[in-house]
Each structure stands twice: as structure tokens, then as C-alpha cells.
Amino acid sequence: MNSFIDKIFSIQSPEQFNALALEAYEFQRENCPVYREYLNLIEKGEFHPKSVEQIPFLPIRFFKSRDVLTGPAAESGVVFTSSATTGMVPSHHIVKDISVYERSFREGFRNFYGESESYNLLALLPSYLEREGSSLVYMAEKLIAETKANGAEGGFFLYDHLNLLDNLKKLKGRKTILLGVSFALLDFAKYAKGQIPDPQERKSIFSDVIIMETGGMKGRGEELSRKELHSRLSDAFISSPIHSEYGMCELLSQAYSFDEEGVFFTPPWMRALARDIQDPFRILSREPYALGGLNIIDLANINSCCFIETEDSGKVFSTGTDEAKRSVHPPFTVDGRIKNSERRGCNMLVE
């Protein structure tokens, strides 16, 4: 298994990805009881796909009611849970080997941004810090520890906007990432405009700051499109473009967007596909893009299930790989939630 994990984090081409995805499918078909049961239910128990487009994807709702694990039950490990809204059952993801998650988010961050210690990293994640089991908080804690160990600044802020603003005023000499849940960033944006009404002064303070939103209005006020959210944040922070992170507790990898259009790029071991919403077993072609439900292949999920049928809708483009971002797969957008699916606390931006 360690050799497979080394291989996935060494992927450099779609061909390498496809071969390892098919290998992961065969392994999980035999060794993940929940996935095998699902394959049997859809009469695919003995199916051997020839391409990743033929692989059946496990509906994400299984993470609400079942322990999705490859191999024997875990005697130890970390359990990540989703930020379900009131009355909804949260998902849970048992991570048998936390080192795989740590390697995934570190190498994924490095893939797009370089070494984490070259940044100051401030996190504005109040709703996530106030509950147990957030994979986002776990990631932020580890990255912040790395930045601080290498002489940069880092830390969490709940609702202390005054302290956060004072810190940002003092941070010079290197880029700063402000990672935040959407509603908290909007609250801080309103505060910053009130405290510093002069746009030029705000521009000076935020000139070296990358604002990175993670989604998450979570029923807190007006729901906004990503473009409107980014517009309001850019107006307050005089910071353009606004970046985004796409992740969830059921996935051990993250995709990143670098503009208000919300076009997400994946690390080489992660890929998005679009499925027909009326026929979830049919993967759509892309001319120039496919619009449908989002399926995600995350090879870092080798100890649970790599093939996740999400309840998000979006577009997957036929072209648009970016060598500068070291992306080997076409990008995708997240346009909202599929009708009649539960709204996720971590992704409630809708078009």
C-alpha cells in the first residue's frame, strides 16, 4: 500500500492517473465492503472498467450512514465530520492513516502555491473551530504550525476582528494568506471598511494578502453567488483576485480556484468528471464543457473510497489544463447543489 501511495503523489500525466485509478478501483471493489455492496446492488459486482469514465461512483450519502473503509475496521485513526446544518445528519470519514491526508494537503498546497512556510497563514474559521472533527481545521493547524516553525506568522481568529486587523497591519515582507469561511470573511470585510474607510489605506494593508474563501454561508444571512461574494470581498479588501478552496470531509484532497469565476484546478491525483443528472451512471462528454453532477476521483482516499458521487453540480471543461499550476486534468466549476439534495454547511453558495 505504501508503494501505491508513493505512486499517486508522483503522478505527472493523465495516463499515469488513469492507470492508478483503475488499479484503485479493483482494490476497493474487493476490499471496501460498502463499495462492494453498492456495486452488487447496481449489478456491477464483477465489472472491470476499461477507462475511468466507466468506473461506478459511490453516492456521497453513504458517508452519513456507513463506515466507508477499505480493509478491516480501523482500531485507531481520525474521524472527520461534515458541518451539517441543524436537523441534518453529518457525514463521517474514518481516516485510518492520517499521514496520507497530511501528505495530500501539504503536497496539494505546494503544487499550487509553493512551500507553506513562505507565507504567513491566518485562519478565520469560527464555525469550524466551534465543533469537533473538522478536516479543514486539522489542515489549517498543521500548515500554520509549519509557517510558524519557519519564522512566519500564523494563527486562528474567532470573532476578534480588531486583533486580526492589527495583525494584518503588521505583516510585511512576505505574502499572507487569510483562509476563511465565507460568512466570517464577509463580517470581517464589513468591519475593515468601517474601521478604514479610505480605500487607498485598505489597499496598502491588504496589498500582500491573498483572501482564500472556503465556502460556507451555513444559513448565516443572504446566500450569494461566488461572483457576488468575491465582488464584495474585493471591494472591501482591495484584493483581486479572491482565491477559493474546494474540499469536504469525504475527500482527503483539495482543489483551488484563483479568480472570481470559480474555476477549480485539482492536484494530479484528483480529477472531476460530470455525470448526467437524469442518468447518474453516464459520464458526459465535454464540448467545450460538460454540465452535470460532479463526480470526484481522489486517489488519496485509497483507505476509504476513491470514487465519490457528490451532490454538487458544475461544469467540467474539455480543455484548460495549466502547466503553471501543474495541473494535468481539465478544471471544473461548482455551480450549486443538485435539486432535492441536502445543503452542505461547507458549500452553500448557489448560482
Secondary structure, DSSP 8 states (H G I E B T S, - for coil): -HHHHHHHTT--SHHHHHHHHHHHHHHHHHH-HHHHHHHHHTT-TT---SSGGGS--EETTHHHHS---SSS--SS-EEEE----TTS---EEEES-HHHHHHHHHHHHHHHH--GGGSEEEEE-HHHHTSS--HHHHHHHHHHHHHHHTT--EEE-SS-HHHHHHHHHH--SS-EEEEE-HHHHHHHHHHHHHH---HHHHHHHHTTEEEEE----TTSS----HHHHHHHHHHHHT--S-EEEE--TT-S--EEE-STT--EE--TTEEEEEE-SSSTT-B---SSEEEEEEEEEEGGGTTS-SEEEEEEEEEEESS---GGGT--S--B---EE-TTS--BTTB----
